[in-house]
Amino acid sequence: DGGGGGGGGSGPSPTPPTPRPPPPKDEEEEDDGGDDIQEASAGSYTITQGSLVPSLKDTSTQIDGFEKASKLNWEFSKTYPWKVTNDVSYEGKSSLMSGLPPSSANVVVGKSLYSNMTLSLDNQDLIQAANKNGAVLSFQVKATEALSWPISAFMVTLNDKIVLSPSDVESSASLMWEENEWAEFSVVIDAGDSSSANYDIKFIHVANPLGLNKLPDVPAALKLYMDDVRLAPFTRKSDSLDMTTSGSNGAKWKELSGVFVASSESVNQQNGHADLTSIVYSKLGGRLKYELKTSTQGPFDDLAILFNGKLQDAQFGQSAEFEFVQMEIPRGKVVITFRHRKNPGQLSAGTLDKLGTTKTDGTNRVKNIACWLDR
């Protein structure tokens, strides 16, 4: 529901969004505006707005879906090894399942239990699936319920360095797993940042990671699944930032002379959304930049920005002109979603009626979307 593989996030924001008035003149960046979007600073390059397309081109290559004997170099721990299962899958019929006991009641107090597996890649693997400069490794993970530290944790290391921490996993995926959804994660393999041509990616699922003698009496996921392992090249300067649109009950964004437009009127129900989505793969992350003209009023409607299905910002107000906005984007695979939300708090019709009528027309207009990606 969040567009692409990044997952959902269509519920209300954790805190009510606030209007975003234009910044005072003395606080504006130099060279703000449309011209600024077209020129990247030294050490970065710009991916500029493309077209509205029916679907986004998938530049990734699946290197393992666990449907048949793998040709990759996998190594599994001798105790509690991961294994192929047909119980659940992201696509196809099979996935890998952690070898830990299925219930926290089976966890030995005072001792950590590990189910590890390591994927070893080399430069030739990167060249075949992506390019010699490196790649983004992505994979889908599903748990039977939210992970709960310190009962259980999942993490990933690259050449013994943590690249996906337990806190990153828990903050990104807990709500999705509670809703029985898969969560996509990604890690960056930087060929230019390694002293060796070999890359050992270790997937670690651990019960009682701190080796505590007493554990909290709360539900925690010990059944953990992984599927759809992919490699994708970094987004290039010559690529365009194409967008696709989808939404509730057929609601969509429209493109009018380079301006993307969404309205609450197109959401033919009391609450819903229209998504405008693109995907970038980056080595170091960068900045998302765009210009916004909004005529929305909370709590009736707003514009939410999501990265990989996770809410980053929500805005509403009445703009006289297009205003320049920018925000940091993380490294790896990022599914960028501009979500026009109608009644994001899912308030009842009676509650909305008590709030009176809006003085806005319920539209969001976005243009000059670009990503500055650090090299």
RASUL-V307453 format. One record per residue. N is the residue number from 0. SS is DSSP state (H for helix, E for strand, C for the rest). Layout:
N & SS
N & SS
This chain:
0 & C
1 & C
2 & C
3 & H
4 & H
5 & H
6 & C
7 & C
8 & C
9 & C
10 & C
11 & C
12 & C
13 & C
14 & C
15 & C
16 & C
17 & C
18 & C
19 & C
20 & C
21 & C
22 & C
23 & C
24 & H
25 & H
26 & H
27 & C
28 & C
29 & C
30 & C
31 & C
32 & C
33 & H
34 & H
35 & H
36 & H
37 & C
38 & C
39 & C
40 & C
41 & C
42 & C
43 & E
44 & E
45 & E
46 & E
47 & E
48 & E
49 & E
50 & E
51 & E
52 & C
53 & C
54 & C
55 & C
56 & C
57 & C
58 & C
59 & E
60 & E
61 & E
62 & E
63 & E
64 & C
65 & C
66 & C
67 & C
68 & C
69 & C
70 & C
71 & C
72 & E
73 & E
74 & E
75 & E
76 & C
77 & C
78 & C
79 & C
80 & C
81 & C
82 & E
83 & E
84 & E
85 & C
86 & C
87 & C
88 & C
89 & C
90 & C
91 & C
92 & C
93 & C
94 & E
95 & E
96 & E
97 & C
98 & C
99 & C
100 & C
101 & C
102 & C
103 & H
104 & H
105 & H
106 & C
107 & C
108 & C
109 & C
110 & C
111 & C
112 & E
113 & E
114 & E
115 & E
116 & E
117 & E
118 & E
119 & E
120 & E
121 & E
122 & H
123 & H
124 & H
125 & H
126 & H
127 & H
128 & H
129 & C
130 & E
131 & C
132 & C
133 & E
134 & E
135 & E
136 & E
137 & E
138 & E
139 & E
140 & E
141 & E
142 & E
143 & C
144 & C
145 & C
146 & C
147 & C
148 & C
149 & C
150 & C
151 & E
152 & E
153 & E
154 & E
155 & E
156 & E
157 & E
158 & C
159 & C
160 & E
161 & E
162 & E
163 & E
164 & C
165 & H
166 & H
167 & H
168 & H
169 & H
170 & H
171 & H
172 & H
173 & H
174 & H
175 & H
176 & H
177 & H
178 & C
179 & C
180 & C
181 & C
182 & E
183 & E
184 & E
185 & E
186 & E
187 & E
188 & E
189 & E
190 & H
191 & H
192 & H
193 & C
194 & C
195 & C
196 & C
197 & E
198 & E
199 & E
200 & E
201 & E
202 & E
203 & E
204 & E
205 & E
206 & E
207 & C
208 & C
209 & C
210 & C
211 & C
212 & C
213 & C
214 & C
215 & C
216 & C
217 & C
218 & C
219 & C
220 & C
221 & C
222 & C
223 & E
224 & E
225 & E
226 & E
227 & E
228 & E
229 & E
230 & E
231 & E
232 & C
233 & C
234 & C
235 & C
236 & C
237 & C
238 & C
239 & C
240 & E
241 & E
242 & E
243 & E
244 & E
245 & E
246 & E
247 & H
248 & H
249 & H
250 & C
251 & C
252 & C
253 & E
254 & E
255 & E
256 & C
257 & C
258 & E
259 & E
260 & E
261 & E
262 & E
263 & H
264 & H
265 & H
266 & C
267 & C
268 & C
269 & C
270 & C
271 & E
272 & E
273 & E
274 & E
275 & E
276 & E
277 & E
278 & E
279 & E
280 & E
281 & E
282 & C
283 & C
284 & C
285 & E
286 & E
287 & E
288 & E
289 & E
290 & E
291 & E
292 & E
293 & E
294 & E
295 & E
296 & C
297 & C
298 & C
299 & C
300 & E
301 & E
302 & E
303 & E
304 & E
305 & E
306 & E
307 & C
308 & C
309 & E
310 & E
311 & E
312 & E
313 & E
314 & E
315 & C
316 & E
317 & E
318 & C
319 & C
320 & C
321 & C
322 & E
323 & E
324 & E
325 & E
326 & E
327 & E
328 & E
329 & C
330 & C
331 & E
332 & E
333 & E
334 & E
335 & E
336 & E
337 & E
338 & E
339 & E
340 & E
341 & E
342 & C
343 & C
344 & C
345 & C
346 & C
347 & C
348 & H
349 & H
350 & H
351 & H
352 & H
353 & H
354 & C
355 & C
356 & C
357 & C
358 & C
359 & C
360 & C
361 & C
362 & E
363 & E
364 & E
365 & E
366 & E
367 & E
368 & E
369 & E
370 & E
371 & E
372 & E
373 & E
374 & C
